[in-house]
Amino acid sequence: MAKHRAPEGDPTDFDAATAALADVSGDYTIDVAHTRIGIRARHAMVTTVRGAFTDFEGEAHLDAAKPGASTVSIRIATASIDTGQADRDAHLRSPDFLDVERWPEIVFTSTDVDQVDEEVYEVTGDLTIRDVTHPVTVAFTLTGSAKDPFGNTRVGFEGAVAIRRSDWGLTWNTPLDTGGVLVSDRIQIEFDVSVIRAA
């Protein structure tokens, strides 16, 4: 059983995804209201703290016949970080971490897309945080497609990537008396994305 997943057949499982599109090719915009861009990190070496950015925008061009011709771009407002705790959020916005006054955006721009299997795409691109850019690869799983009641054609993707925040200059930490540090260097960025196809 995977971590943080209910057992197969558990009553909390989601309903089966729909597949309204045989070909997901097209131009899309991210539906912010139905998308989550989250982060998680270990705190005090014992538990996981989660948060999310609430202000972002993004576009994608999907080409099912030639996945390498697909493109993805996302811009995230760093000041929109929300972990549900005001003091922690203020610290994350400070120069110790995101330094939102100097660096108001996190940007991801794809450089290549590779289709691994029928539902999985590896999106490689440049991730820029605090004006530092490094390449990352995010494995996205196609989670379904549907026509919603408002006439929109939607496609869903889920993905995640683990990074070392220190590679982007996010080095603040405090050592613990019992060993280890207060905040893990390795963090995970999570994407639960709903995109709407252009008419």
C-alpha positions as CSV (number, residue, x, y, z in Angstrom):
1,M,0.0,0.0,0.0
2,A,1.4,3.4,-0.9
3,K,1.9,6.0,1.8
4,H,-1.1,8.3,2.5
5,R,-3.4,6.2,0.3
6,A,-6.5,4.3,1.5
7,P,-6.4,0.6,0.8
8,E,-7.8,-0.6,-2.6
9,G,-11.5,-1.0,-2.4
10,D,-11.8,1.2,0.6
11,P,-15.1,3.2,0.7
12,T,-13.1,6.5,0.5
13,D,-11.7,5.6,-3.0
14,F,-12.7,8.2,-5.6
15,D,-15.2,7.3,-8.4
16,A,-13.6,6.0,-11.6
17,A,-12.3,8.7,-13.8
18,T,-14.0,9.5,-17.1
19,A,-12.4,9.7,-20.5
20,A,-14.4,12.1,-22.7
21,L,-11.5,12.7,-25.1
22,A,-9.7,10.1,-27.2
23,D,-7.2,12.8,-28.1
24,V,-6.2,15.4,-25.5
25,S,-4.3,17.6,-28.0
26,G,-5.1,21.3,-27.8
27,D,-4.4,24.5,-25.9
28,Y,-5.3,24.7,-22.3
29,T,-5.4,27.1,-19.3
30,I,-5.2,26.1,-15.7
31,D,-8.5,26.3,-13.8
32,V,-7.2,27.9,-10.6
33,A,-10.4,27.2,-8.7
34,H,-10.0,23.4,-9.2
35,T,-6.2,23.1,-9.1
36,R,-3.8,22.7,-6.1
37,I,-0.1,23.5,-6.2
38,G,1.1,22.2,-2.9
39,I,4.3,21.8,-0.9
40,R,5.3,19.4,1.9
41,A,8.3,19.2,4.1
42,R,9.4,17.4,7.3
43,H,9.3,19.4,10.5
44,A,11.5,18.6,13.5
45,M,12.4,15.3,11.8
46,V,9.1,13.8,13.0
47,T,6.1,15.0,11.0
48,T,5.1,16.4,7.6
49,V,3.8,20.0,7.2
50,R,1.8,20.8,4.1
51,G,0.9,24.0,2.4
52,A,-0.2,25.4,-0.9
53,F,0.1,28.4,-3.2
54,T,-3.3,30.0,-3.8
55,D,-2.4,32.5,-6.6
56,F,-1.0,31.2,-9.8
57,E,-1.7,30.9,-13.5
58,G,-0.6,28.6,-16.3
59,E,-1.0,27.4,-19.8
60,A,-0.3,24.2,-21.7
61,H,-0.2,23.0,-25.3
62,L,-0.7,19.3,-25.6
63,D,0.2,17.3,-28.7
64,A,-0.7,13.6,-28.3
65,A,0.8,12.7,-31.6
66,K,4.1,14.5,-30.9
67,P,4.5,14.8,-27.1
68,G,7.8,16.6,-27.5
69,A,6.0,19.4,-29.1
70,S,3.9,19.9,-26.0
71,T,4.6,22.9,-23.7
72,V,3.8,23.8,-20.1
73,S,4.3,27.1,-18.3
74,I,3.3,28.0,-14.7
75,R,3.8,31.3,-12.7
76,I,3.2,31.2,-9.0
77,A,2.9,34.2,-6.7
78,T,5.2,33.5,-3.8
79,A,3.3,35.7,-1.3
80,S,0.3,33.4,-1.7
81,I,1.9,30.5,0.3
82,D,-0.6,29.2,2.8
83,T,0.1,26.5,5.4
84,G,-2.8,27.4,7.7
85,Q,-0.6,29.1,10.3
86,A,0.0,32.8,10.1
87,D,3.3,33.0,11.8
88,R,4.8,30.2,9.8
89,D,3.5,31.7,6.5
90,A,5.1,35.1,7.5
91,H,8.4,33.3,8.0
92,L,8.1,31.5,4.7
93,R,7.5,34.9,3.0
94,S,10.5,36.5,4.7
95,P,14.1,36.7,3.4
96,D,14.9,33.5,5.3
97,F,12.8,31.6,2.7
98,L,11.0,32.9,-0.3
99,D,11.8,36.6,0.1
100,V,8.6,37.6,-1.6
101,E,9.5,41.3,-1.7
102,R,12.5,40.6,-3.9
103,W,11.3,37.5,-5.7
104,P,7.5,37.7,-6.2
105,E,7.2,34.7,-8.5
106,I,8.2,31.1,-8.9
107,V,8.3,30.1,-12.6
108,F,8.3,26.7,-14.3
109,T,8.8,26.6,-18.1
110,S,9.0,23.2,-19.9
111,T,11.8,22.4,-22.2
112,D,10.7,18.8,-23.1
113,V,7.8,16.5,-22.7
114,D,8.1,12.7,-23.0
115,Q,5.2,10.2,-23.0
116,V,6.2,7.3,-20.8
117,D,3.0,5.2,-21.2
118,E,-0.6,5.8,-22.1
119,E,-1.3,8.0,-19.1
120,V,2.1,9.2,-17.8
121,Y,4.1,12.1,-19.2
122,E,7.5,13.3,-18.0
123,V,7.7,17.1,-18.2
124,T,11.2,18.5,-18.0
125,G,11.7,22.2,-17.6
126,D,13.4,25.1,-15.8
127,L,12.2,25.9,-12.3
128,T,13.1,29.3,-11.1
129,I,13.0,30.3,-7.4
130,R,14.6,33.4,-6.0
131,D,16.1,34.1,-9.4
132,V,17.9,30.7,-9.3
133,T,17.1,28.3,-12.1
134,H,17.6,24.5,-12.2
135,P,16.1,21.8,-14.4
136,V,13.5,19.4,-12.9
137,T,11.5,16.6,-14.3
138,V,7.9,16.1,-13.1
139,A,6.0,12.9,-13.9
140,F,2.4,13.8,-14.6
141,T,-0.4,11.2,-14.7
142,L,-3.4,11.9,-16.9
143,T,-6.3,11.4,-14.4
144,G,-9.3,11.8,-16.8
145,S,-11.2,14.1,-19.1
146,A,-14.7,15.4,-19.0
147,K,-17.2,17.9,-20.4
148,D,-18.5,19.9,-17.4
149,P,-22.1,21.3,-17.0
150,F,-20.8,24.7,-18.3
151,G,-19.6,23.3,-21.6
152,N,-15.9,23.3,-20.7
153,T,-13.7,20.4,-21.8
154,R,-11.5,19.5,-18.9
155,V,-8.4,17.4,-18.5
156,G,-6.9,16.4,-15.2
157,F,-3.3,15.7,-14.3
158,E,-1.5,14.8,-11.0
159,G,2.2,15.0,-10.4
160,A,4.9,15.7,-7.9
161,V,8.7,16.4,-7.8
162,A,11.1,16.3,-4.9
163,I,13.8,19.0,-4.8
164,R,16.5,20.1,-2.4
165,R,15.5,23.7,-1.5
166,S,19.1,24.6,-0.8
167,D,19.8,24.2,-4.5
168,W,17.7,27.4,-4.9
169,G,19.2,29.3,-2.1
170,L,16.6,28.3,0.5
171,T,19.1,27.4,3.2
172,W,17.6,28.6,6.5
173,N,17.5,26.0,9.3
174,T,18.0,25.4,13.0
175,P,19.8,22.3,14.4
176,L,18.0,20.2,16.9
177,D,19.5,19.1,20.2
178,T,18.4,15.5,19.4
179,G,20.1,15.6,16.0
180,G,18.9,16.7,12.6
181,V,17.3,20.0,11.7
182,L,14.0,21.8,12.1
183,V,13.1,21.9,8.4
184,S,14.0,19.3,5.9
185,D,16.2,20.3,3.0
186,R,14.3,17.9,0.7
187,I,10.8,19.1,0.0
188,Q,8.1,18.0,-2.4
189,I,6.1,20.1,-4.8
190,E,2.7,18.6,-5.7
191,F,0.4,19.3,-8.6
192,D,-3.3,18.4,-8.8
193,V,-4.3,20.2,-12.0
194,S,-7.5,20.8,-13.9
195,V,-7.1,22.5,-17.2
196,I,-9.7,23.8,-19.6
197,R,-9.3,23.4,-23.4
198,A,-9.6,26.6,-25.5
199,A,-12.8,26.7,-27.6
